[in-house]
């Protein structure tokens, strides 16, 4: 039984050694760690789902499909950049968090081939707009 628990992944994995060493270093190291963290968020929550959405739904639209799905990671990067310059509130967050937008987009990726391309296009545009909007969303976690 203990073997099963050892094989399961850690729920809160520690960052790689290079990022842990940046945390102890100078203010430049701490800044670099924050920038690398934002870059990984953009890639994992923005670029990867957009590429999957293109491959699943918009593959036959070529250039138009690339432009539509590239709107999602661009708006996610803008939201993360805006978030880094603003002070955080305990109750609300401005703009739809990229992780939540990614979850909604992942649900539409699963049912995207069943839906019309127009519906998927509207979902990407609306999620991209909500990420860069000034609408206050309820904060799910209280960090």
Secondary structure, 3 states (H helix, E strand, C coil): CHHHHHHCCCCCCCCCHHHHHHHHCCHHHHHHHHHHHHHHHHHHHHHHHHHHHHHHCCCCCCHHHHHHHHHHHHHHHHHHHHHHHCCCCCCEEECCCHHHHHHHHHHHHHHHCCCCHHHHHHHHHHHHHHHHCCCEEECCCCC
